[in-house]
Amino acid sequence: MKILHVDRSAALSIWNVVENISNDLPEEVDVVGCRVHGYASGVPDMQFHGRIRGIDLDLPKQSVPILSRLHRSIALVRQLRSIIRDEQPDIVHLHFAVPGNLAAFTTKWLSPKRPKLVITRHELYGSMNAVLRAGVKVTQRHADAVVYISRTVAKSYGEPTNTDGSQKNLRRSVIYNGLNIDSITASADRAGARTPQQLVSVGRLAPVKGHRMVIEALPELAKSFPLIRYTIIGEGNERENLMSLAHRLGVSKRVHLLGWLSHADAIAEMARSAAVIMPTRDNEGFGLALVEAVLSGSPVVASTIPVFKEIANRGIRGIHFFTNNDVASLAKAVTKVLAQPMAPDAIANSREQVRKEFSAKEMSRHYFAIYQQTISQGR
């Protein structure tokens, strides 16, 4: 069995999930990762460290917008056809709508050998523009199997799910993203002593991530917690705006923007903090950082977006919710967490539940079953 994954070269979160899927597949499964270069992101390209064999697809640089899109689309189709012809995969596994929609079209209708098509939906249907949604509707109908990374995502596509989250249609599945739990907990346990009154968030610096709310809450929190400080791990266009806000509120010395850290260092920083804050303002497909925060052993304060509530409803403890977009509610939740630290047995119980629900091995097992079923349907 050979699986060919295709996505943007800088889609690091997607490729990390793909690596977690691949590392626990049976040894006889050959996994190839096609990194599509040419989408501006400011994020470094993915470097594979597991068993994935990487190949590259380079798109021409953008020039005149309309002509450039056409030129790049033709280049993607031509190169992907050649890759499919040379690699002869049994399954092409796609992820985001860009470049997934065009790659699906190439796989199903333009490839001399038409492999099976598996698509994992990471993004919410309503988060895409009209053109992408139209393409998604077509690929949904013609994919051999579609996987949603949460019930929240499945609902956004109008998919009915059973009460336990399983799908009524065997061609449609909900599989939660899995983590290398032992690696994460090892990084957390090596972190050292916790820093009192330190809050931390992990994520790109963008308005949708809600970092402004935490900064706005700092003046009130400082009245009760004089050592309070807020660290953000991530980078983005909102950096100057966040620091400008901190200066205006007189809390600039309490706000620290670290930029991107290695995964191990980010986990360690979460583990050393008194609380991990997840202030995301709009819904997401899955809260991978939320699950990692629970594994870090620190209490978590999170907004009440549907997917965060979905994760908590899987029996995950140690998550304290505040009303979305409500600074006063956030400050109240943080105050409660700082005043009542988590007990060691509560941390252990939360980690064990995460292991049951969100392990990479379980995720890999479910995907392998789908691969087998999809291939057998064509025999």
Number of C-alpha atoms within 10 A of each C-alpha: 14 17 23 25 22 25 24 25 24 21 19 16 11 18 23 19 18 22 20 22 23 26 18 16 18 12 11 8 12 17 24 20 22 20 22 21 17 16 17 10 11 9 13 10 15 17 14 13 11 12 17 21 13 16 13 16 18 15 17 15 14 15 10 9 9 9 11 14 15 11 17 17 16 14 16 21 19 14 16 23 19 14 18 21 14 9 13 17 22 20 24 23 27 22 25 18 22 14 18 23 23 18 25 27 17 20 24 19 10 15 18 14 15 18 22 21 24 27 24 20 24 20 23 20 20 11 14 13 9 11 8 16 17 12 17 21 13 13 23 18 10 14 19 23 22 24 22 27 21 25 27 24 25 26 14 15 19 9 16 15 17 9 7 8 15 15 19 12 11 11 15 23 25 21 20 22 26 24 25 16 20 12 11 19 21 15 21 25 16 13 19 12 10 16 16 15 22 21 25 27 29 26 18 19 23 18 17 13 17 21 24 21 20 23 23 19 19 22 19 15 20 15 10 11 17 10 13 21 23 24 21 23 21 18 19 15 11 15 15 11 14 20 19 13 15 20 14 9 14 12 19 17 11 18 21 14 17 13 16 17 14 9 11 16 15 25 27 22 27 31 29 25 25 24 28 31 29 27 27 23 20 16 19 19 22 24 22 18 15 22 24 22 29 23 31 28 28 24 29 27 26 24 25 21 20 17 18 24 17 17 23 17 10 14 13 19 19 22 25 18 22 22 16 18 17 14 20 16 16 24 21 14 18 28 16 12 21 18 11 10 12 16 11 9 9 14 18 12 15 19 22 14 16 22 19 12 18 21 19 24 21 20 22 24 16 16 19 18 10 21 22 12 15 19 16 9 9 9 5
